Amino acid sequence: MPFDAVKLKDDFEGIHFGLYADHKLSGVVSLFPQGDVYQFRKLAVLPAAQKLGYGTKLMDYILDFCKIQKATELWCNARVNAKEFYFKFGFRETDDTFFKDGFDFVVMELGF
């Protein structure tokens, strides 16, 4: 997708993390706090770097970050075909679902 497709109007309010492998930006995730509730968006790993555990490393990092920040909840809009990934971290599926850009999504959340 073109870069403009992933821009959000509130990007400057987010906290953005990158994972570098061999000096190359290989994965990203962004956190958006609303008080003590955090949403993560744009968790992505380059296709050539997938299946190497980078997504797990990013998730572990933001989970620790949220705990240090004393977050009470972390949530995301997960692609339905990726929800098993989030179950591994203790996220639970909600009843909130929607369709966007050709994908089915479900809201998933994790309490601390």
HELIX and SHEET records of a PDB file:
HELIX    1   1 PHE A    3  VAL A    6  5                                   4    
HELIX    2   2 ASP A   11  GLU A   13  5                                   3    
HELIX    3   3 PRO A   47  ALA A   49  5                                   3    
HELIX    4   4 TYR A   54  ILE A   68  1                                  15    
HELIX    5   5 VAL A   80  ALA A   82  5                                   3    
HELIX    6   6 LYS A   83  PHE A   87  1                                   5    
SHEET    1   A 6 ILE A  15  ALA A  21  0                                        
SHEET    2   A 6 LYS A  24  GLN A  34 -1                                        
SHEET    3   A 6 VAL A  37  VAL A  45 -1                                        
SHEET    4   A 6 GLU A  73  ARG A  79  1                                        
SHEET    5   A 6 PHE A 103  GLY A 111 -1                                        
SHEET    6   A 6 ARG A  92  LYS A 100 -1                                        
END                                                                             
